Amino acid sequence: MSDVSPALPAYMAALAPVIADVVAPAAAEVDRTGAYPRAALDALGRAGLLGLISAPEVGGGGEGHRAATAVVQSLAEHCGSTAMVVMMHYCGTAVIEAFGPTDVRERIAAGDYITTLAFSEVGSRSMFWAPMSTAIPAPSGTKVLLDAEKSWVTSAGQADGYVWSSRPLGEGVSTLWLVPKATPGLKVGAPFDGLGLRGNCSSPMRAAGVELPASAMLGADGGGFDAMLGVVLPWFQVMNAGFSVGTANSATAKAAAHAAGTRFEHLDQAVADNPVARANVARMRIRTDAAEALLLDTLTALETGRADATLRVLEVKAWAGETAIDVTDLGMRVCGGAAFRKEVGVERNFRDARAASVMAPTTDTLYDFIGRIACGLPLF
């Protein structure tokens, strides 16, 4: 997917040298040190890819779900941390494009502004659609005060602005806000030191009496729930699935290369000459291809307004996430003891693949939603 070809869309042709020159060479070090992939983001900004889904009227690429998913998938084949940061940036961008101020939209389009989502909270955990945080009118009457304990925020302390959820000022389930990075009272928790995606700077964040102008509201008061499901969820689901497919693709390629290139010298055979090893590589390939086929069908369903689009959107993250876990398990088996060495690279895929299943909506939550649809029950 990352090879430059005349048949590639312009955004993929622009992405290929960024991956080759910046993302891929730094991936192992990002994983080892947990460093935020700032150089990759700067390069993506210069290539016009941070503004990929921004509207042309503000200088953006005007692309949709398919393009954003392709970029995330291709990044994930090389650096899961960079892919996740970009994915969450695109999710935040989608909200800002729908409801945000023109000056911020222009900065995103120009590659000069990183955003992300700040939805998940300590109190409601993976049920991101039910915030416990509050927004109340400030004594001045022209501003609002936010108080929150956010549990996981990608690019915490790194993003220029956070798409933030709270309970509404009035009626409804939730309200969304654009919270600038330098807002007084905004605190970032302990640095991220996780199993995988080690450079995505996913940390808790706390708002204690954070004062914002009322104009920082994104959309209508009480309209956050509809924006989460109607705007954010389709972008998040298909890009997260793209992340999982990219991770599985990477593991499959590495396992196949290891099997073909590693020999049992006493038998004068490659690992790939063993039918069990070949069968496991085949399983990896088939499962990855099946997940990608579902992803491509989901994108078509969204683009054409098909009746099953909502079902596909729910299914695709669950299936792709489970696939990445299964495929990377097989990759570890194919590569044997060598898989435990970082230079093979499969163990990084193995660790990164675990993230999708616990990112809200979690795989178990999605199974519940899909089962509700299948049984003719309401989602909520």
KETI-506855 format. One record per residue (C-alpha): z, x, y; residue in one letter. Coordinates in steps of 0.05 Angstrom, whole numbers, plus 5000, padded with zeros to 4 digits. Layout:
<recs>
ZXYa
...
</recs>
This chain:
<recs>
500050005000m
501250585048s
494550925039d
489950905099v
483650515083s
478350155124p
480349515088a
487549565112l
489949135170p
490949535234a
498549485229y
498449785159m
493850345181a
498850485238a
504650475189l
501750975139a
502551605182p
509551395204v
511651345132i
508151995112a
510652405171d
517452115188v
520251595140v
518951905071a
520952625089p
527652385117a
529351865064a
533552295018a
537552585077e
538651895107v
541451675040d
545652305031r
548852305100t
548751565117g
545051735182a
541751175220y
534151255216p
533251315291r
527251785286a
523651285242a
525050715289l
522651125348d
516151275311a
515350555291l
516250355363g
510950845387r
506250565334a
507249855360g
510649625297l
517349415325l
513548905366g
509348685307l
511447955309i
512447905384s
507547455419a
501247765450p
503247455517e
509047955522v
505048525493g
506648435419g
502348435357g
502747685346g
503247755271e
506847295223g
510747285158h
505547635116r
504848235161a
512348325171a
513448275096t
508048795081a
511249285130v
518249185101v
515549245030q
511849885045s
517850195080l
522350005021a
517950404975e
520251025012h
526850885049c
530950265035g
535450385096s
529550395145t
526549785111a
533049395118m
533949575192v
526849365207v
527548725167m
533748515207m
530248715272h
524548245255y
529447685239c
532847775306g
526147825340t
523947155311a
529946805344v
528947165410i
521546995409e
523446265400a
529046225451f
530146885486g
528847145556p
522047435574t
524748115594d
527948235526v
521747975491r
517548475530e
522249055512r
521848875439i
514248835442a
514149525475a
518349825420g
524149945468d
529349465439y
532549395370i
535748745352t
539248465290t
543147865265l
550647795270a
551947175227f
556447345168s
563847285183e
570447455151v
572646725149g
566346405119s
563647035085r
556746925055s
556346205081m
553246465145f
551345765169w
558645585180a
561546065232p
568946085246m
568146475311s
569046105377t
565546035443a
569445715501i
568045645575p
570846205617a
575646025673p
570046175723s
566145585695g
559545975695t
560846415635k
563146355563v
568146755522l
566546955450l
571747125397d
569447325327a
570647745266e
563747905239k
563948205169s
557048535162w
552248705218v
546249145203t
545149665258s
552249555282a
553349985344g
546050185343q
542149555361a
540849405435d
542548665426g
545548215373y
543347505355v
550447235348w
553046585319s
559146185339s
561845495337r
558745075392p
561744925460l
560744195445g
558043815385e
554444105325g
555444645273v
553745285310s
550645605371t
546746255378l
547646775433w
544347435452l
549947935460v
548048605492p
550549245459k
554649475519a
558348825530t
565848965544p
570348735487g
565148845433l
567949305379k
564649615318v
568849725255g
569150305208a
562550675194p
558750425134f
559850835071d
556750405018g
553550454949l
546450374974g
542450285038l
546950815065r
543450915131g
543150185153n
549750225193c
552249565166s
559349505193s
564148965215p
564048765288m
569448425330r
568848045394a
575347955433a
574447545496g
567247785504v
564647475568e
557347265572l
553346865622p
551646165598a
544346385600s
545646835540a
545346215496m
539246215450l
536745505443g
541044895452a
548544865444d
549844625373g
542744815353g
544545445315g
544445125246f
537344865256d
535145545282a
538345905224m
534745475172l
528345325210g
527045995244v
531046545210v
531246345137l
523746375122p
523047055154w
529347325120f
527547065052q
520447325048v
522047995079m
528148085034n
523647934975a
518748455001g
524448955005f
526048814932s
518848864909v
517949514947g
524249794915t
521849584846a
514949874859n
518150544878s
522450564816a
516550384771t
512150924800a
517651454793k
519351254722a
512051264701a
511051944733a
517252214699h
515051944631a
508152244638a
510452914665g
516653064623t
515753364554r
519353444489f
517054154477e
519454184406h
514953584390l
509353774438d
509753064466q
510952744534a
516352214542v
510451734552a
508151874481d
514351494458n
512550764450p
519450534470v
518950904536a
511950624548r
514349924533a
519949984584n
515050234637v
510649644620a
516449164629r
517849474697m
510549394717r
509948684693i
516448444725r
514748784791t
507748484792d
510547794775a
515447824833a
509948054880e
505447484856a
510946984872l
511947314940l
504547264957l
504446534935d
510546394978t
507046695039l
500946255025t
505445645019a
508545795087l
501845935120e
498645295094t
504644835100g
504644675026r
509444155001a
513144654958d
514045165014a
521545055021t
522645124946l
518445764944r
522346055003v
528845944965l
526146194899e
522846834923v
528947224946k
532847034884a
527247234836w
525247864872a
532548094879g
533947984805e
527448324788t
529248944828a
535948994792i
532648924724d
526949404740v
531549954767t
536049874706d
529850004663l
527950594708g
534650924695m
533650824620r
526551104621v
528651724659c
534951824617g
539852354640g
534852604692a
535651934728a
542652134749f
539852714789r
538052524860k
531552914861e
528352414812v
529751864862g
530751284814v
538251274824e
537151134899r
532650544881n
538050324831f
543350314885r
539050014940d
536649454894a
543649174888r
543948954961a
539248364959a
543247964909s
549547964953v
546147875020m
547147165044a
544446705020p
546647054956t
542746974892t
548146514864d
547746074926t
540246044921l
540745834848y
545245264871d
540245054925f
534345094877i
538144694825g
539744164877r
532444094895i
530444064822a
535743524810c
533943114872g
540443274908l
541243444982p
542044184999l
548244065042f
</recs>
